[in-house]
Amino acid sequence: MYEEEIRKLLTSKKLIIGEDEVLKNARKGALAKVYLASNVKKTLNADLLKYAKISSFEVLDTKVANDELGTVCKKPFSISTIGMLR
């Protein structure tokens, strides 16, 4: 569903990959959207939803497992969160 959108954004330098980087930018309020893998940790999901209310960014569930999300991003590792900068 969101895989095509993520593939298009890969060429732009607006994507942040990884839990730590996404959380850091969520705290700053620098994100427009966050894409989550279907098997993301519940604590991370709760934290991002909390920051989304404060900073008003979208949190989207991709319904894709983290290993497949890594493949979509052309990375050799699993990815649980992807953030898009404003």
OpenMM code with the backbone's topology and positions (N, CA, C; nanometers):
from openmm import Vec3, app, unit

residues = "MET TYR GLU GLU GLU ILE ARG LYS LEU LEU THR SER LYS LYS LEU ILE ILE GLY GLU ASP GLU VAL LEU LYS ASN ALA ARG LYS GLY ALA LEU ALA LYS VAL TYR LEU ALA SER ASN VAL LYS LYS THR LEU ASN ALA ASP LEU LEU LYS TYR ALA LYS ILE SER SER PHE GLU VAL LEU ASP THR LYS VAL ALA ASN ASP GLU LEU GLY THR VAL CYS LYS LYS PRO PHE SER ILE SER THR ILE GLY MET LEU ARG".split()
positions = [
    Vec3(0.0825, -0.1189, 0.0000),
    Vec3(0.0000, 0.0000, 0.0000),
    Vec3(0.0872, 0.1258, 0.0000),
    Vec3(0.1730, 0.1395, 0.1005),
    Vec3(0.2616, 0.2555, 0.1085),
    Vec3(0.3979, 0.2277, 0.0466),
    Vec3(0.4182, 0.1070, -0.0036),
    Vec3(0.5488, 0.0693, -0.0562),
    Vec3(0.5902, 0.1562, -0.1744),
    Vec3(0.4961, 0.1858, -0.2648),
    Vec3(0.5274, 0.2688, -0.3809),
    Vec3(0.5663, 0.4103, -0.3379),
    Vec3(0.4954, 0.4635, -0.2413),
    Vec3(0.5269, 0.5974, -0.1901),
    Vec3(0.6669, 0.5999, -0.1284),
    Vec3(0.7013, 0.4962, -0.0545),
    Vec3(0.8340, 0.4873, 0.0076),
    Vec3(0.9413, 0.4756, -0.1001),
    Vec3(0.9168, 0.3953, -0.2028),
    Vec3(1.0146, 0.3801, -0.3110),
    Vec3(1.0407, 0.5130, -0.3817),
    Vec3(0.9368, 0.5921, -0.4025),
    Vec3(0.9532, 0.7227, -0.4667),
    Vec3(1.0337, 0.8178, -0.3784),
    Vec3(1.0117, 0.8105, -0.2473),
    Vec3(1.0806, 0.9006, -0.1545),
    Vec3(1.2263, 0.8620, -0.1314),
    Vec3(1.2648, 0.7406, -0.1678),
    Vec3(1.4030, 0.6969, -0.1481),
    Vec3(1.5026, 0.7839, -0.2239),
    Vec3(1.4626, 0.8319, -0.3408),
    Vec3(1.5542, 0.9152, -0.4198),
    Vec3(1.5691, 1.0548, -0.3606),
    Vec3(1.4653, 1.1051, -0.2967),
    Vec3(1.4780, 1.2338, -0.2273),
    Vec3(1.5494, 1.2094, -0.0951),
    Vec3(1.6108, 1.3070, -0.0432),
    Vec3(1.6865, 1.2925, 0.0821),
    Vec3(1.5997, 1.3236, 0.2040),
    Vec3(1.4699, 1.2913, 0.1965),
    Vec3(1.3782, 1.3243, 0.3040),
    Vec3(1.3454, 1.2076, 0.3968),
    Vec3(1.3982, 1.0887, 0.3694),
    Vec3(1.3654, 0.9728, 0.4515),
    Vec3(1.4689, 0.9508, 0.5607),
    Vec3(1.4205, 0.9189, 0.6795),
    Vec3(1.5035, 0.8831, 0.7937),
    Vec3(1.4712, 0.7379, 0.8253),
    Vec3(1.5722, 0.6546, 0.8329),
    Vec3(1.5515, 0.5124, 0.8572),
    Vec3(1.6064, 0.4757, 0.9943),
    Vec3(1.5262, 0.4054, 1.0718),
    Vec3(1.5718, 0.3548, 1.2004),
    Vec3(1.4988, 0.4157, 1.3183),
    Vec3(1.4837, 0.3333, 1.4195),
    Vec3(1.4089, 0.3704, 1.5386),
    Vec3(1.4673, 0.4925, 1.6097),
    Vec3(1.5979, 0.4935, 1.6328),
    Vec3(1.6603, 0.6027, 1.7073),
    Vec3(1.6490, 0.7359, 1.6339),
    Vec3(1.6776, 0.7351, 1.5044),
    Vec3(1.6719, 0.8586, 1.4258),
    Vec3(1.5288, 0.9113, 1.4150),
    Vec3(1.4333, 0.8215, 1.3965),
    Vec3(1.2934, 0.8633, 1.3855),
    Vec3(1.2461, 0.9219, 1.5180),
    Vec3(1.2798, 0.8583, 1.6291),
    Vec3(1.2398, 0.9124, 1.7595),
    Vec3(1.3038, 1.0481, 1.7859),
    Vec3(1.4299, 1.0635, 1.7511),
    Vec3(1.4995, 1.1902, 1.7724),
    Vec3(1.4311, 1.3028, 1.6932),
    Vec3(1.3989, 1.2767, 1.5687),
    Vec3(1.3328, 1.3773, 1.4867),
    Vec3(1.1875, 1.3985, 1.5257),
    Vec3(1.1222, 1.2965, 1.5805),
    Vec3(0.9851, 1.3118, 1.6295),
    Vec3(0.9821, 1.4057, 1.7498),
    Vec3(1.0821, 1.3938, 1.8371),
    Vec3(1.0901, 1.4830, 1.9534),
    Vec3(1.1112, 1.6280, 1.9109),
    Vec3(1.1874, 1.6471, 1.8038),
    Vec3(1.2146, 1.7821, 1.7527),
    Vec3(1.0951, 1.8410, 1.6789),
    Vec3(1.0029, 1.7558, 1.6344),
    Vec3(0.8897, 1.8014, 1.5553),
    Vec3(0.9259, 1.8203, 1.4088),
    Vec3(1.0253, 1.7470, 1.3610),
    Vec3(1.0757, 1.7644, 1.2252),
    Vec3(1.0159, 1.6667, 1.1253),
    Vec3(0.9187, 1.5862, 1.1651),
    Vec3(0.8637, 1.4833, 1.0769),
    Vec3(0.7269, 1.5222, 1.0218),
    Vec3(0.6996, 1.4759, 0.9000),
    Vec3(0.5677, 1.4929, 0.8404),
    Vec3(0.4878, 1.3625, 0.8484),
    Vec3(0.5585, 1.2490, 0.8307),
    Vec3(0.4944, 1.1167, 0.8357),
    Vec3(0.5915, 1.0170, 0.8954),
    Vec3(0.5347, 0.9123, 0.9527),
    Vec3(0.6137, 0.7985, 1.0007),
    Vec3(0.5462, 0.6726, 0.9492),
    Vec3(0.6246, 0.5852, 0.8873),
    Vec3(0.5769, 0.4560, 0.8386),
    Vec3(0.6262, 0.3493, 0.9346),
    Vec3(0.5358, 0.2636, 0.9808),
    Vec3(0.5699, 0.1585, 1.0759),
    Vec3(0.5538, 0.0203, 1.0121),
    Vec3(0.6445, -0.0696, 1.0463),
    Vec3(0.6305, -0.2091, 1.0055),
    Vec3(0.5173, -0.2721, 1.0865),
    Vec3(0.4641, -0.3798, 1.0367),
    Vec3(0.3511, -0.4432, 1.1061),
    Vec3(0.3927, -0.5050, 1.2391),
    Vec3(0.5197, -0.5419, 1.2540),
    Vec3(0.5651, -0.6053, 1.3774),
    Vec3(0.6570, -0.5128, 1.4585),
    Vec3(0.6255, -0.3839, 1.4586),
    Vec3(0.7029, -0.2874, 1.5366),
    Vec3(0.6731, -0.3077, 1.6856),
    Vec3(0.7698, -0.2736, 1.7703),
    Vec3(0.7506, -0.2888, 1.9150),
    Vec3(0.6341, -0.2018, 1.9622),
    Vec3(0.5560, -0.2544, 2.0555),
    Vec3(0.4404, -0.1809, 2.1069),
    Vec3(0.4821, -0.0531, 2.1794),
    Vec3(0.5949, -0.0565, 2.2492),
    Vec3(0.6411, 0.0641, 2.3197),
    Vec3(0.6807, 0.1735, 2.2209),
    Vec3(0.7459, 0.1357, 2.1117),
    Vec3(0.7829, 0.2337, 2.0091),
    Vec3(0.6588, 0.2918, 1.9439),
    Vec3(0.5622, 0.2079, 1.9155),
    Vec3(0.4364, 0.2532, 1.8571),
    Vec3(0.3676, 0.3538, 1.9493),
    Vec3(0.3624, 0.3244, 2.0779),
    Vec3(0.2987, 0.4139, 2.1741),
    Vec3(0.3735, 0.5474, 2.1827),
    Vec3(0.5063, 0.5424, 2.1846),
    Vec3(0.5852, 0.6655, 2.1897),
    Vec3(0.5603, 0.7523, 2.0668),
    Vec3(0.5598, 0.6912, 1.9504),
    Vec3(0.5392, 0.7676, 1.8278),
    Vec3(0.3988, 0.8264, 1.8203),
    Vec3(0.2995, 0.7545, 1.8675),
    Vec3(0.1637, 0.8087, 1.8697),
    Vec3(0.1546, 0.9275, 1.9650),
    Vec3(0.2269, 0.9208, 2.0767),
    Vec3(0.2295, 1.0322, 2.1710),
    Vec3(0.2931, 1.1555, 2.1070),
    Vec3(0.4078, 1.1367, 2.0407),
    Vec3(0.4749, 1.2487, 1.9752),
    Vec3(0.3941, 1.3010, 1.8565),
    Vec3(0.3182, 1.2134, 1.7916),
    Vec3(0.2357, 1.2552, 1.6783),
    Vec3(0.1266, 1.3516, 1.7224),
    Vec3(0.0709, 1.3283, 1.8408),
    Vec3(-0.0309, 1.4201, 1.8925),
    Vec3(0.0292, 1.5567, 1.9224),
    Vec3(0.1500, 1.5580, 1.9739),
    Vec3(0.2159, 1.6841, 2.0101),
    Vec3(0.2617, 1.7595, 1.8855),
    Vec3(0.3284, 1.6888, 1.7940),
    Vec3(0.3902, 1.7538, 1.6777),
    Vec3(0.3041, 1.7479, 1.5524),
    Vec3(0.1924, 1.6837, 1.5590),
    Vec3(0.0963, 1.6688, 1.4489),
    Vec3(0.1584, 1.6159, 1.3196),
    Vec3(0.2088, 1.4938, 1.3268),
    Vec3(0.2502, 1.4218, 1.2070),
    Vec3(0.1710, 1.2925, 1.1987),
    Vec3(0.1649, 1.2341, 1.0789),
    Vec3(0.0890, 1.1112, 1.0564),
    Vec3(0.1711, 0.9889, 1.0933),
    Vec3(0.1071, 0.8913, 1.1549),
    Vec3(0.1690, 0.7617, 1.1812),
    Vec3(0.0912, 0.6594, 1.0999),
    Vec3(0.1591, 0.5985, 1.0029),
    Vec3(0.0944, 0.5076, 0.9088),
    Vec3(0.1467, 0.3658, 0.9267),
    Vec3(0.0562, 0.2695, 0.9348),
    Vec3(0.0926, 0.1286, 0.9449),
    Vec3(0.1007, 0.0714, 0.8038),
    Vec3(0.2178, 0.0211, 0.7656),
    Vec3(0.2378, -0.0284, 0.6292),
    Vec3(0.1812, -0.1681, 0.6073),
    Vec3(0.1519, -0.2404, 0.7148),
    Vec3(0.1033, -0.3792, 0.7085),
    Vec3(0.2056, -0.4708, 0.6408),
    Vec3(0.3334, -0.4327, 0.6498),
    Vec3(0.4447, -0.5093, 0.5944),
    Vec3(0.5401, -0.5383, 0.7099),
    Vec3(0.5922, -0.6604, 0.7163),
    Vec3(0.6855, -0.6972, 0.8229),
    Vec3(0.8171, -0.6209, 0.8063),
    Vec3(0.8937, -0.6102, 0.9151),
    Vec3(1.0157, -0.5294, 0.9126),
    Vec3(1.1211, -0.5811, 0.8156),
    Vec3(1.1314, -0.7127, 0.7960),
    Vec3(1.2301, -0.7641, 0.7006),
    Vec3(1.1922, -0.7286, 0.5567),
    Vec3(1.0626, -0.7310, 0.5272),
    Vec3(1.0170, -0.6933, 0.3932),
    Vec3(1.0293, -0.5424, 0.3715),
    Vec3(1.0107, -0.4633, 0.4770),
    Vec3(1.0271, -0.3185, 0.4668),
    Vec3(1.1729, -0.2835, 0.4361),
    Vec3(1.2658, -0.3600, 0.4899),
    Vec3(1.4066, -0.3431, 0.4564),
    Vec3(1.4316, -0.3701, 0.3090),
    Vec3(1.3659, -0.4700, 0.2546),
    Vec3(1.3783, -0.5022, 0.1128),
    Vec3(1.3205, -0.3907, 0.0259),
    Vec3(1.2080, -0.3337, 0.0673),
    Vec3(1.1472, -0.2228, -0.0059),
    Vec3(1.2436, -0.1044, -0.0136),
    Vec3(1.3171, -0.0810, 0.0951),
    Vec3(1.4127, 0.0303, 0.1013),
    Vec3(1.5497, -0.0060, 0.0444),
    Vec3(1.5623, -0.1265, -0.0119),
    Vec3(1.6871, -0.1744, -0.0715),
    Vec3(1.8012, -0.1773, 0.0298),
    Vec3(1.7693, -0.2222, 0.1510),
    Vec3(1.8682, -0.2359, 0.2576),
    Vec3(1.8809, -0.3839, 0.2938),
    Vec3(2.0006, -0.4286, 0.3342),
    Vec3(2.0208, -0.5699, 0.3680),
    Vec3(1.9845, -0.6035, 0.5131),
    Vec3(1.9010, -0.5219, 0.5755),
    Vec3(1.8625, -0.5450, 0.7146),
    Vec3(1.7162, -0.5070, 0.7340),
    Vec3(1.6610, -0.5466, 0.8474),
    Vec3(1.5211, -0.5176, 0.8792),
    Vec3(1.5055, -0.3718, 0.9209),
    Vec3(1.3920, -0.3136, 0.8846),
    Vec3(1.3616, -0.1753, 0.9200),
    Vec3(1.2237, -0.1728, 0.9838),
    Vec3(1.2156, -0.1172, 1.1042),
    Vec3(1.0861, -0.1121, 1.1720),
    Vec3(1.0169, 0.0225, 1.1549),
    Vec3(1.0950, 0.1307, 1.1401),
    Vec3(1.0344, 0.2639, 1.1254),
    Vec3(1.1076, 0.3444, 1.0193),
    Vec3(1.0287, 0.4220, 0.9467),
    Vec3(1.0812, 0.5147, 0.8478),
    Vec3(1.0104, 0.6479, 0.8705),
    Vec3(1.0873, 0.7542, 0.8777),
    Vec3(1.0296, 0.8869, 0.8948),
    Vec3(1.0523, 0.9721, 0.7725),
    Vec3(0.9560, 1.0586, 0.7428),
    Vec3(0.9702, 1.1533, 0.6321),
    Vec3(0.9802, 1.2931, 0.6910),
    Vec3(1.0879, 1.3630, 0.6581),
    Vec3(1.1078, 1.4988, 0.7081),
    Vec3(1.0093, 1.5962, 0.6434),
    Vec3(0.9823, 1.7044, 0.7138),
    Vec3(0.8947, 1.8093, 0.6597),
    Vec3(0.9618, 1.8822, 0.5479),
] * unit.nanometer
topology = app.Topology()
chain = topology.addChain("A")
for resn in residues:
    res = topology.addResidue(resn, chain)
    for name in ("N", "CA", "C"):
        topology.addAtom(name, app.Element.getBySymbol(name[0]), res)
